């Protein structure tokens, strides 16, 4: 049996988190989704995923800070990070954290799946 790729998602919007989970599970990824920075911090580092997908504006923190924490952690720094936002631009993200990709919300479902797959191939 093939080992499934693991994806950790940090997204506070229940509907978006559910859609992302559904999309990625339909692509046969194992999805670990968290609604807050606190929950993410407790769970995601134990998972050791193949990619992180982080929303930026969160009720208890900022995804850009989480990205920087991931990239400064020796155990996690090589794992690709995809940032998502409706309020920030790709340039905002590039100047603030070392994410591998940026997806603008609302996102195109096909494009979203393709971008995750691209990061998982690297």
JONOR-V329506 format. One record per backbone hydrogen bond with DSSP energy under -1.0 kcal/mol. CO is the residue of the C=O (numbers start at 0). NH is the residue of the N-H. If there is no record, write none. Layout:
co: (CO/CO)
nh: (NH/NH)
This chain:
co: (4/5/5/6/7/8/9/12/13/14/15/16/17/18/19/20/21/23/24/29/31/33/35/36/37/38/39/43/50/51/52/53/55/57/60/61/62/63/64/65/66/67/69/72/75/79/80/80/81/82/83/84/88/89/90/92/92/100/102/107/108/109/110/111/112/113/114/115/116)
nh: (29/49/50/31/52/33/54/16/17/18/19/20/21/22/23/24/25/28/27/6/8/10/39/40/41/42/43/47/7/81/9/83/62/60/57/65/66/67/68/69/70/71/72/76/78/51/99/100/53/102/55/104/92/93/94/95/96/82/84/111/112/113/114/115/116/117/118/119/120)
